[in-house]
Amino acid sequence: MAITIVPTHDTRGRSLVPLDTLSEPRRPVALEDRVWKRGRTTGFTRGMVSQLKTDVFQDGITSGQASTEWVIVDEGGKRNLFSEKGDSGSMVISPNGELVGLLIGGCEALGFTYMTPYATLVEDIERETGGTVELD
């Protein structure tokens, strides 16, 4: 049996998935996963995790600590953008409400959006704070 999940948001683009229904991912992000976000600039968009990853270095110094970011592209392949300037910080979620990652930026010329996976965010927060991260 196939189940189709339809986004829930009003005509103003608010509340794609209510915050109290977000959940931790059941598995790590993977190639060709479908994802959604609602950004300040572009509103609701759908995308797909591409096969591309990129290493991002703090302050552009390649000898420093790097993080590996996943590239998200528009799901339709019509050169529409998954994000634009002003969408950074948007939560990237799966169609079933799992928090996949955080949008950190992009390259509009290439149609790329960069996302830090949820697991990477949790590892960094826990390492820096000594605490644990859980979604209630």
Disulfide bonds with the S-S distance in Angstrom:
none
